[in-house]
Amino acid sequence: MGGLREMAAPFVVTGPSGVAVRTRFKGLTPEDEEVLRLVGAHLGSLASRDLKARCVEGLEHSAASWAARKRALTGVSSSRWAGSVTKATHDQWALARRGQLAHIQGLEAGVKVIRHRLSLPVGAKGTKRAPGGYRSRREWHAKARRLRVLEDRLERVRADWDAGRVRVVRGGRRLARTRHHLAEAGLTAAQWRRRWEAERWFLQADGESGKRFGNETIRVTPEGEVSVKLPAPLADLANAPHGRYVLAVKVSFAHRGQEWADRVAANRAMAYRIHHDTGRGRWYLTASWQIPPTQAVPLEAALAHGVIGVDTNADHLAAWRLDTHGHPTGNPRRFFYPLTGTAPHRDAQVRHALTRLLHWAKACGVNAIAVEDLDFQAEKTREKHGRRRRFRQLISGMPTGRLRARLTSMADRTGMTIIAVDPAYTSKWGAQHWQKPLTSTTRTTSRHDAASIAIGRRAQGHPIRRRTAPPPHDQSDRAGHRTVQADRRALGREEPRPRIPGPRTRCVPPDAKRKRATRASNTVRGARSDQEWVQNSLPLTE
């Protein structure tokens, strides 16, 4: 296909590899809260010190240095607390390293675009694949200055990358910058300080299979009793044997509670994290564990009963059910999720939309849902889209990663298979070939609905274009049954139908000769224009 990029084949998305559930501590006593604060602050200071040491090591990090850091922390905490702290430090450094690489790639993309546009004359028009020159000399000059800024920034980040330096802020860089904008954030200095300290606490421990209830540091019994192993400097606060502190409340997990209880009773590894929400004044406990990956269902088996194509948009999901032949059946469905309010509220709206989608798919008897494999990381730079600020905000606000992770996790529980397809040209070709034919007086088909059909057909391996074979040679149908889908090896099957002059049926070439001579018309209206009619004055008689 000339001018079109090569599209990736659809694939079945693998299921989740872990589970995390959360519950709330209800009825903590002031003594319990004070002990949790002291333990979190002490371990948080140790985590900050260990992270500093890890950043100093840079690329010279080794297993021996890791063991040395762990031995240094063991004397002021415990062996298991030291292991949890050093592992969390290693994960945080690796995450910062990956973010540094993504930052370099973003700067390189911005520099490349600016250099290209500066090389073009002012006012030069762009093409479909590359932007044109800048609109005015003033804008050209401003972008030339910005190019120097980006190049300097890129040089510094590359130097940090080569040297293995990362810049990490425990508690979050955004919250650290909020300290200088308290009025805009609606916080007082005391409120910000409490949130900052709570974010820098460390109250998490990885589990270990074979140990009692799957975790020796933060232990939760099947009955819901929570106990914490106190660090060595805080051992005098223990209210239970072996330097442990037992909280006065019991917890239970409403979601996956039975699965959690079975793992705890079998002494399987269970990781816990205690978190304090300073805004609401609440304490939470998060339990997480690994699960074996679900065996992937073959693509043909998943599509045996049809598929539901889903088009992801900024505020809703557009879905349409397709049968095994790629034909849309029934009416389209839309599942809205308004992305307003706080982050937990937005996340809840996404979960509600996905729940409705899965329930509808189950009611239709379909076992597969096709979605686009979207990734807007390279599309969010302002250098690529220029003044299209609303478009950049639109693609930045689409919860593609969160929605994909949520859908995969929720579909795994319901036995639904998620198929990811290449997102290239789905909206364009779907609207071109399916929007108008499916619009009637009783149904209005949107561009997003048509895109969902294109996504479903691509998952099934069908071309997006509605194409039929030419009619057979005669009415006896010697040519065989007419095919609805174009062969996968047919060239240009995804392109628009070319305009070929000739009869509408296209069974006779436009320049072919007729086998039978043209017979003169018997009527005046049907006579040829070059014939001349003469009316005699008298009738002809013998």
Secondary structure as the mmCIF struct_conf table of DSSP 4:
data_model
#
loop_
_struct_conf.conf_type_id
_struct_conf.id
_struct_conf.beg_label_comp_id
_struct_conf.beg_label_asym_id
_struct_conf.beg_label_seq_id
_struct_conf.end_label_comp_id
_struct_conf.end_label_asym_id
_struct_conf.end_label_seq_id
TURN_TY1_P TURN_TY1_P1 GLY A 2 GLY A 3
BEND BEND1 LEU A 4 LEU A 4
HELX_LH_PP_P HELX_LH_PP_P1 ARG A 5 PRO A 10
STRN STRN1 PHE A 11 VAL A 12
HELX_LH_PP_P HELX_LH_PP_P2 VAL A 13 THR A 14
BEND BEND2 SER A 17 SER A 17
STRN STRN2 GLY A 18 PHE A 25
BEND BEND3 GLY A 27 GLY A 27
HELX_RH_AL_P HELX_RH_AL_P1 PRO A 30 GLU A 57
HELX_RH_3T_P HELX_RH_3T_P1 GLY A 58 GLU A 60
HELX_RH_AL_P HELX_RH_AL_P2 ALA A 63 THR A 74
TURN_TY1_P TURN_TY1_P2 GLY A 75 VAL A 76
BEND BEND4 SER A 77 SER A 77
HELX_RH_AL_P HELX_RH_AL_P3 SER A 79 LEU A 118
TURN_TY1_P TURN_TY1_P3 SER A 119 SER A 119
BEND BEND5 LEU A 120 LEU A 120
HELX_LH_PP_P HELX_LH_PP_P3 PRO A 121 PRO A 121
TURN_TY1_P TURN_TY1_P4 VAL A 122 GLY A 123
BEND BEND6 LYS A 128 ALA A 130
BEND BEND7 ARG A 135 SER A 136
HELX_RH_AL_P HELX_RH_AL_P4 ARG A 137 ALA A 163
TURN_TY1_P TURN_TY1_P5 GLY A 164 GLY A 164
TURN_TY1_P TURN_TY1_P6 ARG A 170 GLY A 171
HELX_RH_AL_P HELX_RH_AL_P5 ARG A 173 THR A 178
TURN_TY1_P TURN_TY1_P7 ARG A 179 HIS A 180
HELX_RH_AL_P HELX_RH_AL_P6 LEU A 182 ALA A 185
TURN_TY1_P TURN_TY1_P8 GLY A 186 GLY A 186
HELX_RH_AL_P HELX_RH_AL_P7 ALA A 189 ARG A 200
STRN STRN3 GLN A 204 ALA A 205
TURN_TY1_P TURN_TY1_P9 SER A 209 GLY A 210
BEND BEND8 LYS A 211 LYS A 211
HELX_RH_3T_P HELX_RH_3T_P2 ARG A 212 GLY A 214
BEND BEND9 GLU A 216 THR A 217
STRN STRN4 ILE A 218 VAL A 220
TURN_TY1_P TURN_TY1_P10 PRO A 222 GLU A 223
STRN STRN5 GLU A 225 LYS A 229
HELX_LH_PP_P HELX_LH_PP_P4 LEU A 230 PRO A 231
HELX_RH_3T_P HELX_RH_3T_P3 ALA A 232 LEU A 237
STRN STRN6 ALA A 240 ALA A 240
HELX_RH_3T_P HELX_RH_3T_P4 PRO A 241 GLY A 243
STRN STRN7 ARG A 244 LYS A 250
BEND BEND10 ALA A 254 ARG A 256
HELX_RH_AL_P HELX_RH_AL_P8 GLY A 257 ALA A 265
TURN_TY1_P TURN_TY1_P11 ALA A 266 ASN A 267
STRN STRN8 ALA A 271 ASP A 277
TURN_TY1_P TURN_TY1_P12 THR A 278 GLY A 281
STRN STRN9 ARG A 282 GLN A 290
HELX_LH_PP_P HELX_LH_PP_P5 PRO A 292 PRO A 298
HELX_RH_AL_P HELX_RH_AL_P9 LEU A 299 ALA A 302
TURN_TY1_P TURN_TY1_P13 LEU A 303 HIS A 305
STRN STRN10 VAL A 307 THR A 312
BEND BEND11 ALA A 314 ASP A 315
STRN STRN11 HIS A 316 LEU A 322
TURN_TY1_P TURN_TY1_P14 THR A 324 HIS A 325
BEND BEND12 GLY A 326 GLY A 326
STRN STRN12 PRO A 328 PHE A 336
BEND BEND13 GLY A 341 GLY A 341
HELX_RH_AL_P HELX_RH_AL_P10 ALA A 343 CYS A 364
TURN_TY1_P TURN_TY1_P15 GLY A 365 GLY A 365
STRN STRN13 ALA A 368 GLU A 372
TURN_TY1_P TURN_TY1_P16 GLN A 377 GLU A 379
HELX_RH_AL_P HELX_RH_AL_P11 ARG A 382 HIS A 385
TURN_TY1_P TURN_TY1_P17 GLY A 386 ARG A 387
HELX_RH_AL_P HELX_RH_AL_P12 ARG A 389 GLY A 397
HELX_RH_AL_P HELX_RH_AL_P13 THR A 400 THR A 414
TURN_TY1_P TURN_TY1_P18 GLY A 415 GLY A 415
HELX_LH_PP_P HELX_LH_PP_P6 MET A 416 MET A 416
STRN STRN14 THR A 417 VAL A 421
TURN_TY1_P TURN_TY1_P19 ALA A 424 TYR A 425
HELX_RH_AL_P HELX_RH_AL_P14 THR A 426 GLY A 430
HELX_RH_PI_P HELX_RH_PI_P1 ALA A 431 GLN A 435
TURN_TY1_P TURN_TY1_P20 LYS A 436 LEU A 438
BEND BEND14 THR A 441 THR A 442
HELX_RH_AL_P HELX_RH_AL_P15 ARG A 447 GLN A 460
TURN_TY1_P TURN_TY1_P21 GLY A 461 GLY A 461
BEND BEND15 ILE A 464 ARG A 465
HELX_LH_PP_P HELX_LH_PP_P7 ALA A 469 PRO A 471
BEND BEND16 HIS A 473 ASP A 474
TURN_TY1_P TURN_TY1_P22 GLN A 475 SER A 476
TURN_TY1_P TURN_TY1_P23 ARG A 478 ALA A 479
BEND BEND17 HIS A 481 HIS A 481
HELX_LH_PP_P HELX_LH_PP_P8 ARG A 482 THR A 483
BEND BEND18 VAL A 484 GLN A 485
HELX_LH_PP_P HELX_LH_PP_P9 ALA A 486 ASP A 487
TURN_TY1_P TURN_TY1_P24 ARG A 488 ARG A 489
BEND BEND19 ALA A 490 ALA A 490
TURN_TY1_P TURN_TY1_P25 LEU A 491 GLU A 494
BEND BEND20 GLU A 495 GLU A 495
HELX_LH_PP_P HELX_LH_PP_P10 PRO A 496 PRO A 498
BEND BEND21 GLY A 502 GLY A 502
TURN_TY1_P TURN_TY1_P26 ARG A 504 THR A 505
BEND BEND22 VAL A 508 VAL A 508
TURN_TY1_P TURN_TY1_P27 PRO A 510 ASP A 511
HELX_LH_PP_P HELX_LH_PP_P11 ALA A 512 ARG A 514
BEND BEND23 LYS A 515 ARG A 516
HELX_LH_PP_P HELX_LH_PP_P12 ALA A 517 SER A 521
BEND BEND24 ASN A 522 VAL A 524
TURN_TY1_P TURN_TY1_P28 ARG A 525 GLY A 526
BEND BEND25 ALA A 527 ALA A 527
TURN_TY1_P TURN_TY1_P29 SER A 529 ASP A 530
BEND BEND26 SER A 537 LEU A 538
#
